[in-house]
Amino acid sequence: MGQISNTQFGTLFAGNQVINDNNLAVSETHVFSPRLLNEFRFSYVRRNLQFPENDPTTPSTAITGFFSIGGLANFPQGRIQNDYQFSDTATLQQGRHAIKFGADIRRLQLFNLAAFDSKGTFQFSSLQDFLNNNALFFQQALQTATFDAHQTEQFYFAQDDIRVNQSLTLNLGLRYEYSSVPFGFFGATDPQSLAALVPGPVRPDKNNWAPGVGFAFSPHYKSGPLSKVFGDGKGVLRGGYRIAYDVLFFNLLTVDASNFPRVVVPRIDNATDQFPNLAPVSGSAMFNPLATYVNTPSDAKTPYSQLYSLSFQREVHGNYIIEVGYTGSRSINQVNQLQANPGVLTAAQAATVVATGNPNSIPTVQQRRVFPQFGSRVLIDTAAEATYNAGFISINRRLTRNLQFGVAYTYSKLLSNNDESLGSRRDYRWFTAGATGLL
């Protein structure tokens, strides 16, 4: 309790976190014939996440170098999310084939409360200015980044498990996915913003095909050199490859929601003898080419990963099961944060600092931007990539009827140019896992 917002005065200006979850699930399984089975499922999930403040009316007041009064300026906030899911899967047994096909349709609704500065925000430069009631500025939001977003997600699939013969089974599948783009993730639509390096609305990605293939090979050799490898049905070689898509999450809406012209926060400078009363403010959305914009590129793609594996498992001496294998993945179109209008430090500017010893000789970041007539242009892009490779070995032994011991070792390597979903750093990491035992 009292762990969020302004905690400098205990619980007086603090807030709480309240979560209300509701779940409903219904399923119906229908047997049409000994060979045809159908499963229908419906689910509803609701999450109400709120951060009620103990004092929701006092203006957010910050005194530089001292303390703050009232809740923080980035409150109130909260979210209510409703998820509806309809899925249907049919299974058909046809000779050597076990065929599955179906659809999964989801309707998501997210009301995101982001009423920053809505209570009014005072900023004082010093304690003396606060005692003299001479605020550096006062501002209060007339329009906020609050939104009510709706998204539809569609997934369609078909899969066939084929028992080719006693030794070989094949798995073949194909999946198609499509998700709508709520509000175009707030891409710019006005000519002023579009001409100032601000991306337009995100276009839906309609090319999300996800194939999958796998196999299991377990031959029966009673003699010959391969009998030492596979034995009589005691060894199995498995492998597979598939593509798996992610969904661009609602957090993109949250970080993209504060751009012009959605948010209007009028400001009064040198607000004297006003605190703690709110000053009357008025205004409308004003385009400022030097303002910071946070957007997602209009050609953003759906993140996906290619997953692949190959392993061999063998039963030895009746009680031991040994498995050796490899697994890997390549992740593409992952979310990262970039800058479309960076401030560039030239070699000549760096040389001037070295020669003069004066860091103030460097122009400001704004002056060094590629397009200095425009401000920061933050891009929540889908340009990150990662690769993961791992080799593993596991040994399991059945000791008694109800007791099993296992040990496993994995050596893995991860290379990623973005390990934070909204980060911008470049990391290269290597991981090695040690042996573990299970009883």
MARFI-269637 format. One record per residue (C-alpha): residue number from 1; x, y, z; residue in one letter. Coordinates in Angstrom, 2 decimals, padded with zeros to 5 digits. Example, Ala and Ser with C-alpha at 12.3 -4.5 7.8 and 13.67 -1.06 7.14 Angstrom:
<atoms>
1, 012.30, -004.50, 007.80, a .
2, 013.67, -001.06, 007.14, s .
</atoms>
This chain:
<atoms>
1, 000.00, 000.00, 000.00, m .
2, 001.23, 003.52, -000.74, g .
3, 004.16, 002.38, -002.87, q .
4, 003.60, 004.46, -006.03, i .
5, 003.38, 008.12, -007.03, s .
6, 004.84, 010.59, -004.49, n .
7, 006.09, 008.72, -001.39, t .
8, 008.19, 011.55, 000.11, q .
9, 005.52, 012.19, 002.77, f .
10, 004.62, 008.60, 003.53, g .
11, 001.18, 007.71, 002.29, t .
12, -000.16, 011.30, 002.18, l .
13, 000.42, 011.79, -001.58, f .
14, 001.13, 008.17, -002.46, a .
15, -001.02, 005.75, -004.39, g .
16, -001.93, 002.09, -004.49, n .
17, -002.14, -000.64, -007.08, q .
18, -005.49, -002.40, -007.47, v .
19, -005.89, -005.35, -009.84, i .
20, -009.22, -006.97, -010.64, n .
21, -009.12, -010.08, -012.86, d .
22, -012.10, -011.95, -014.29, n .
23, -011.95, -015.11, -016.40, n .
24, -014.61, -017.13, -018.19, l .
25, -014.02, -020.20, -020.36, a .
26, -016.48, -022.45, -022.21, v .
27, -015.65, -025.44, -024.39, s .
28, -017.67, -027.97, -026.37, e .
29, -016.33, -031.19, -027.88, t .
30, -018.45, -032.90, -030.52, h .
31, -017.82, -036.35, -031.98, v .
32, -019.24, -036.40, -035.50, f .
33, -017.91, -039.88, -036.24, s .
34, -015.13, -042.23, -035.06, p .
35, -012.82, -040.34, -037.43, r .
36, -013.97, -036.73, -037.01, l .
37, -013.79, -034.70, -033.79, l .
38, -014.47, -030.99, -033.30, n .
39, -013.47, -028.76, -030.35, e .
40, -014.92, -025.28, -029.86, f .
41, -013.69, -022.92, -027.17, r .
42, -014.67, -019.45, -026.02, f .
43, -012.88, -017.43, -023.36, s .
44, -013.22, -013.99, -021.87, y .
45, -010.50, -012.34, -019.81, v .
46, -010.82, -008.95, -018.17, r .
47, -008.10, -007.10, -016.27, r .
48, -008.82, -003.84, -014.47, n .
49, -005.54, -002.29, -013.35, l .
50, -005.86, 000.96, -011.41, q .
51, -003.51, 003.16, -009.38, f .
52, -005.76, 005.20, -007.09, p .
53, -004.03, 008.10, -005.35, e .
54, -004.66, 008.97, -001.73, n .
55, -004.86, 012.63, -002.75, d .
56, -006.20, 012.91, -006.31, p .
57, -006.88, 016.69, -006.21, t .
58, -003.76, 018.52, -004.97, t .
59, -001.74, 019.84, -007.93, p .
60, 001.57, 018.13, -008.66, s .
61, 004.10, 020.58, -007.24, t .
62, 007.86, 020.15, -007.56, a .
63, 010.42, 022.34, -005.75, i .
64, 013.85, 021.95, -007.31, t .
65, 016.37, 020.53, -004.85, g .
66, 013.81, 019.94, -002.08, f .
67, 010.53, 018.03, -002.19, f .
68, 007.30, 017.49, -004.08, s .
69, 003.73, 018.11, -002.98, i .
70, 000.76, 016.22, -004.39, g .
71, 000.87, 013.09, -006.49, g .
72, 003.30, 012.85, -009.39, l .
73, 002.41, 014.56, -012.65, a .
74, 002.21, 011.21, -014.53, n .
75, -000.85, 010.20, -012.50, f .
76, -003.70, 009.32, -012.76, p .
77, -003.08, 006.29, -014.92, q .
78, -004.50, 002.79, -015.31, g .
79, -005.90, 000.39, -017.86, r .
80, -008.87, -001.88, -018.48, i .
81, -008.38, -004.69, -020.98, q .
82, -011.06, -007.06, -022.29, n .
83, -010.03, -010.07, -024.39, d .
84, -012.53, -012.23, -026.27, y .
85, -011.29, -015.43, -027.92, q .
86, -013.14, -017.83, -030.22, f .
87, -011.30, -020.93, -031.42, s .
88, -012.39, -024.03, -033.28, d .
89, -010.26, -027.08, -034.14, t .
90, -011.35, -030.10, -036.17, a .
91, -009.41, -033.39, -036.10, t .
92, -009.79, -035.95, -038.86, l .
93, -008.23, -039.43, -038.87, q .
94, -007.82, -040.60, -042.46, q .
95, -005.70, -043.72, -042.88, g .
96, -002.09, -042.78, -042.13, r .
97, -003.05, -039.11, -041.73, h .
98, -004.06, -037.23, -038.58, a .
99, -005.30, -033.91, -039.94, i .
100, -006.06, -030.85, -037.83, k .
101, -007.38, -027.52, -039.07, f .
102, -009.12, -024.57, -037.52, g .
103, -009.20, -020.90, -036.62, a .
104, -008.52, -018.69, -033.63, d .
105, -010.17, -015.24, -033.59, i .
106, -009.46, -012.73, -030.85, r .
107, -011.01, -009.34, -030.17, r .
108, -009.04, -007.11, -027.80, l .
109, -010.20, -003.88, -026.20, q .
110, -007.87, -001.67, -024.18, l .
111, -008.87, 001.51, -022.39, f .
112, -005.63, 003.17, -021.31, n .
113, -005.85, 006.07, -018.87, l .
114, -002.83, 008.37, -019.21, a .
115, -004.06, 011.70, -017.86, a .
116, -000.66, 013.26, -017.28, f .
117, -000.69, 016.85, -015.95, d .
118, -004.50, 016.74, -015.70, s .
119, -004.44, 017.72, -012.01, k .
120, -002.32, 020.77, -012.77, g .
121, 001.47, 020.94, -012.39, t .
122, 003.49, 023.66, -010.62, f .
123, 007.28, 023.92, -010.92, q .
124, 009.26, 026.10, -008.49, f .
125, 012.96, 026.82, -009.09, s .
126, 013.84, 027.03, -005.38, s .
127, 012.42, 026.87, -001.89, l .
128, 012.58, 030.68, -001.75, q .
129, 010.39, 030.94, -004.85, d .
130, 007.96, 028.48, -003.29, f .
131, 007.72, 030.54, -000.08, l .
132, 007.17, 033.65, -002.23, n .
133, 004.58, 031.77, -004.35, n .
134, 006.49, 032.55, -007.53, n .
135, 006.24, 029.45, -009.74, a .
136, 008.52, 029.02, -012.72, l .
137, 005.49, 027.73, -014.60, f .
138, 002.08, 026.15, -014.25, f .
139, 000.60, 023.76, -016.80, q .
140, -002.53, 021.67, -017.04, q .
141, -003.57, 019.21, -019.73, a .
142, -006.75, 019.89, -021.67, l .
143, -006.28, 016.79, -023.82, q .
144, -004.33, 013.73, -022.67, t .
145, -002.84, 010.57, -024.14, a .
146, -005.80, 008.47, -022.93, t .
147, -007.20, 006.16, -025.61, f .
148, -009.72, 003.36, -026.17, d .
149, -008.20, 000.91, -028.68, a .
150, -009.70, -002.15, -030.35, h .
151, -007.71, -004.83, -032.17, q .
152, -008.76, -007.96, -034.06, t .
153, -006.33, -010.88, -034.35, e .
154, -006.94, -013.76, -036.77, q .
155, -005.08, -017.09, -036.85, f .
156, -005.82, -019.92, -039.30, y .
157, -003.97, -023.22, -039.46, f .
158, -003.83, -026.69, -041.00, a .
159, -001.64, -029.58, -039.84, q .
160, -001.06, -033.14, -040.99, d .
161, 000.76, -035.82, -038.99, d .
162, 001.64, -038.56, -041.46, i .
163, 002.70, -042.00, -040.32, r .
164, 004.72, -042.93, -043.38, v .
165, 005.63, -046.35, -042.02, n .
166, 006.42, -048.07, -038.73, q .
167, 009.68, -046.13, -038.41, s .
168, 008.93, -042.67, -039.78, l .
169, 006.39, -039.99, -038.88, t .
170, 006.20, -036.61, -040.61, l .
171, 004.58, -033.41, -039.30, n .
172, 003.53, -030.79, -041.83, l .
173, 001.73, -027.57, -041.01, g .
174, 000.89, -024.09, -042.21, l .
175, -000.43, -021.11, -040.26, r .
176, -001.56, -017.64, -041.33, y .
177, -001.82, -014.68, -038.96, e .
178, -003.19, -011.16, -039.30, y .
179, -003.64, -008.38, -036.74, s .
180, -005.27, -005.02, -037.26, s .
181, -003.48, -001.76, -036.39, v .
182, -005.49, 000.33, -033.89, p .
183, -005.40, 004.04, -034.70, f .
184, -002.58, 003.29, -037.14, g .
185, -000.50, 003.31, -033.93, f .
186, -001.08, 007.09, -034.04, f .
187, 000.96, 007.78, -037.16, g .
188, 000.80, 011.36, -038.45, a .
189, -001.95, 012.34, -040.86, t .
190, -001.52, 016.13, -041.02, d .
191, 000.69, 017.62, -043.76, p .
192, 002.84, 019.61, -041.28, q .
193, 003.96, 016.55, -039.34, s .
194, 004.44, 014.41, -042.44, l .
195, 006.74, 017.07, -043.88, a .
196, 008.76, 017.15, -040.63, a .
197, 010.09, 013.57, -040.63, l .
198, 007.09, 012.16, -038.72, v .
199, 005.95, 008.75, -040.10, p .
200, 002.42, 008.20, -041.28, g .
201, 000.06, 005.48, -039.98, p .
202, 001.42, 001.95, -039.68, v .
203, 000.25, -000.25, -042.54, r .
204, -001.13, -003.71, -041.63, p .
205, 001.30, -006.58, -042.24, d .
206, -000.62, -009.11, -044.35, k .
207, 002.19, -011.50, -045.27, n .
208, 002.49, -013.54, -042.07, n .
209, 002.69, -017.13, -043.27, w .
210, 004.15, -019.64, -040.81, a .
211, 005.11, -023.07, -042.20, p .
212, 006.22, -025.93, -039.99, g .
213, 007.80, -029.31, -040.66, v .
214, 009.04, -032.05, -038.35, g .
215, 009.92, -035.72, -038.32, f .
216, 010.57, -038.61, -035.96, a .
217, 012.60, -041.57, -037.25, f .
218, 012.88, -044.73, -035.14, s .
219, 013.94, -047.74, -037.26, p .
220, 014.10, -051.33, -036.14, h .
221, 017.51, -052.87, -036.81, y .
222, 018.13, -056.34, -035.39, k .
223, 021.62, -056.64, -036.89, s .
224, 024.19, -054.66, -038.83, g .
225, 026.16, -051.51, -037.94, p .
226, 023.05, -049.31, -037.59, l .
227, 021.64, -051.65, -034.97, s .
228, 024.32, -050.35, -032.58, k .
229, 023.07, -046.81, -033.17, v .
230, 019.29, -047.20, -033.27, f .
231, 018.78, -050.67, -031.86, g .
232, 015.47, -052.41, -032.30, d .
233, 013.22, -049.36, -031.90, g .
234, 015.26, -048.07, -028.96, k .
235, 016.67, -045.00, -030.71, g .
236, 014.85, -042.06, -032.29, v .
237, 016.05, -039.18, -034.42, l .
238, 013.89, -036.04, -034.24, r .
239, 014.07, -032.75, -036.06, g .
240, 011.94, -029.80, -037.02, g .
241, 011.67, -026.27, -038.34, y .
242, 008.92, -023.71, -037.99, r .
243, 008.19, -019.99, -038.04, i .
244, 006.45, -018.35, -035.08, a .
245, 005.04, -014.80, -035.17, y .
246, 004.62, -012.36, -032.32, d .
247, 002.03, -009.57, -032.07, v .
248, 002.93, -005.88, -031.89, l .
249, 001.79, -005.06, -028.40, f .
250, -000.42, -002.32, -027.00, f .
251, 002.63, -000.66, -025.42, n .
252, 003.30, 000.82, -028.86, l .
253, 000.02, 002.69, -028.54, l .
254, 001.05, 003.98, -025.13, t .
255, 004.41, 005.40, -026.21, v .
256, 003.05, 006.76, -029.52, d .
257, -000.03, 008.43, -027.99, a .
258, 001.42, 011.77, -026.87, s .
259, 002.20, 013.31, -030.26, n .
260, 000.62, 016.36, -031.85, f .
261, -002.29, 016.92, -032.21, p .
262, -003.65, 014.47, -029.60, r .
263, -002.24, 016.08, -026.45, v .
264, -002.71, 019.74, -025.47, v .
265, -000.95, 021.01, -022.33, v .
266, -001.17, 024.83, -022.05, p .
267, 001.53, 026.47, -019.94, r .
268, 001.68, 029.72, -017.98, i .
269, 005.19, 030.98, -017.19, d .
270, 005.96, 032.96, -014.02, n .
271, 002.71, 032.02, -012.29, a .
272, 002.77, 034.36, -009.26, t .
273, 000.45, 034.09, -006.23, d .
274, -001.42, 031.23, -007.83, q .
275, -000.49, 028.09, -005.82, f .
276, -002.36, 026.03, -004.63, p .
277, -005.24, 027.18, -006.83, n .
278, -005.38, 026.09, -010.44, l .
279, -004.80, 028.84, -012.97, a .
280, -007.32, 029.06, -015.82, p .
281, -005.68, 027.71, -018.97, v .
282, -006.79, 027.52, -022.56, s .
283, -005.26, 026.52, -025.82, g .
284, -005.34, 024.22, -028.78, s .
285, -002.94, 021.84, -030.46, a .
286, -000.01, 023.81, -031.89, m .
287, 002.44, 022.27, -034.33, f .
288, 006.08, 022.71, -033.27, n .
289, 008.73, 021.29, -035.63, p .
290, 011.26, 021.25, -032.78, l .
291, 009.03, 019.11, -030.53, a .
292, 009.93, 015.48, -029.83, t .
293, 007.84, 012.87, -031.65, y .
294, 007.67, 009.17, -030.82, v .
295, 006.33, 007.02, -033.66, n .
296, 006.44, 003.62, -035.28, t .
297, 007.50, 003.52, -038.96, p .
298, 004.64, 003.05, -041.38, s .
299, 006.32, -000.07, -042.83, d .
300, 006.79, -001.81, -039.45, a .
301, 006.70, -005.59, -039.71, k .
302, 005.36, -008.25, -037.38, t .
303, 008.18, -009.76, -035.28, p .
304, 008.86, -013.43, -035.95, y .
305, 011.34, -016.20, -035.20, s .
306, 012.64, -019.18, -037.14, q .
307, 012.97, -022.16, -034.79, l .
308, 014.92, -025.34, -035.63, y .
309, 016.16, -028.39, -033.77, s .
310, 017.72, -031.82, -034.26, l .
311, 018.23, -034.46, -031.56, s .
312, 018.95, -038.15, -031.09, f .
313, 017.61, -040.15, -028.14, q .
314, 018.64, -043.69, -027.23, r .
315, 017.72, -046.16, -024.54, e .
316, 020.83, -047.87, -023.14, v .
317, 020.96, -050.95, -020.89, h .
318, 017.26, -050.73, -020.23, g .
319, 017.46, -048.09, -017.49, n .
320, 019.27, -045.17, -019.14, y .
321, 017.90, -042.72, -021.71, i .
322, 020.53, -040.50, -023.34, i .
323, 019.68, -037.58, -025.59, e .
324, 022.06, -035.38, -027.57, v .
325, 020.79, -032.49, -029.63, g .
326, 020.96, -029.02, -031.06, y .
327, 018.39, -026.25, -031.02, t .
328, 018.52, -022.77, -032.43, g .
329, 016.52, -019.78, -033.51, s .
330, 016.79, -016.61, -035.52, r .
331, 014.58, -013.71, -034.48, s .
332, 013.74, -011.03, -037.05, i .
333, 011.80, -007.74, -037.03, n .
334, 012.11, -007.44, -033.26, q .
335, 011.07, -004.20, -031.56, v .
336, 013.78, -001.63, -030.86, n .
337, 014.20, 002.10, -030.38, q .
338, 016.04, 004.23, -032.95, l .
339, 016.54, 007.91, -033.72, q .
340, 015.57, 009.25, -037.16, a .
341, 017.11, 012.68, -036.56, n .
342, 020.24, 012.10, -034.48, p .
343, 022.72, 014.68, -033.28, g .
344, 026.01, 013.81, -034.99, v .
345, 029.43, 014.64, -033.57, l .
346, 031.76, 015.21, -036.50, t .
347, 035.46, 014.41, -036.49, a .
348, 036.24, 018.13, -036.83, a .
349, 034.17, 018.99, -033.75, q .
350, 035.86, 016.25, -031.72, a .
351, 039.28, 017.50, -032.88, a .
352, 038.39, 021.02, -031.74, t .
353, 037.62, 019.77, -028.23, v .
354, 040.93, 017.90, -028.12, v .
355, 042.87, 020.91, -029.37, a .
356, 041.21, 023.50, -027.13, t .
357, 040.30, 021.36, -024.14, g .
358, 036.94, 023.14, -024.15, n .
359, 033.92, 020.81, -024.33, p .
360, 031.66, 023.85, -024.72, n .
361, 033.05, 024.28, -028.22, s .
362, 030.76, 021.49, -029.36, i .
363, 027.46, 022.77, -030.78, p .
364, 024.27, 021.76, -029.01, t .
365, 022.58, 018.47, -029.84, v .
366, 019.86, 020.34, -031.72, q .
367, 022.43, 022.18, -033.82, q .
368, 024.18, 018.90, -034.62, r .
369, 021.05, 017.06, -035.75, r .
370, 020.99, 015.81, -039.32, v .
371, 017.97, 018.07, -039.87, f .
372, 018.46, 020.88, -037.30, p .
373, 015.14, 022.49, -038.27, q .
374, 013.37, 019.52, -036.67, f .
375, 013.50, 018.09, -033.16, g .
376, 014.04, 014.54, -031.92, s .
377, 012.29, 011.85, -033.99, r .
378, 012.20, 008.69, -031.89, v .
379, 011.31, 005.54, -033.81, l .
380, 009.87, 002.47, -032.10, i .
381, 010.98, 000.31, -035.01, d .
382, 011.01, -003.39, -035.90, t .
383, 014.63, -003.63, -037.04, a .
384, 016.30, -005.69, -034.31, a .
385, 017.59, -009.23, -034.84, e .
386, 018.97, -012.05, -032.72, a .
387, 020.35, -015.55, -033.15, t .
388, 020.49, -018.34, -030.60, y .
389, 022.37, -021.62, -030.88, n .
390, 022.58, -024.35, -028.24, a .
391, 023.93, -027.88, -027.94, g .
392, 022.68, -030.09, -025.15, f .
393, 023.00, -033.53, -023.64, i .
394, 020.79, -035.19, -021.05, s .
395, 020.97, -038.51, -019.21, i .
396, 018.03, -039.96, -017.30, n .
397, 018.02, -043.16, -015.25, r .
398, 015.10, -045.00, -013.78, r .
399, 016.21, -046.10, -010.31, l .
400, 012.97, -047.65, -009.06, t .
401, 009.37, -047.65, -010.17, r .
402, 008.69, -044.21, -008.65, n .
403, 012.14, -042.60, -008.75, l .
404, 014.11, -041.15, -011.65, q .
405, 017.40, -039.23, -011.73, f .
406, 018.39, -036.87, -014.51, g .
407, 021.32, -034.66, -015.39, v .
408, 021.55, -032.19, -018.28, a .
409, 024.13, -029.84, -019.72, y .
410, 023.56, -027.05, -022.26, t .
411, 026.10, -024.85, -024.00, y .
412, 024.45, -021.89, -025.73, s .
413, 025.30, -018.67, -027.48, k .
414, 023.05, -015.65, -028.01, l .
415, 023.89, -012.76, -030.32, l .
416, 021.45, -009.85, -030.21, s .
417, 021.54, -006.22, -031.23, n .
418, 018.65, -005.36, -028.93, n .
419, 017.88, -007.12, -025.64, d .
420, 015.44, -004.48, -024.39, e .
421, 012.10, -004.19, -026.17, s .
422, 012.36, -000.40, -026.21, l .
423, 016.12, -000.09, -025.72, g .
424, 018.69, 001.14, -028.17, s .
425, 021.95, -000.43, -027.10, r .
426, 023.83, -003.13, -028.97, r .
427, 024.70, -006.24, -026.94, d .
428, 026.53, -009.45, -027.74, y .
429, 026.23, -012.10, -025.06, r .
430, 027.34, -015.66, -024.54, w .
431, 025.67, -018.02, -022.09, f .
432, 026.82, -021.36, -020.71, t .
433, 024.55, -023.48, -018.54, a .
434, 025.95, -025.99, -016.08, g .
435, 024.81, -029.49, -015.13, a .
436, 021.68, -029.96, -013.06, t .
437, 020.24, -032.97, -011.28, g .
438, 016.59, -033.90, -010.80, l .
439, 015.08, -036.37, -008.38, l .
</atoms>
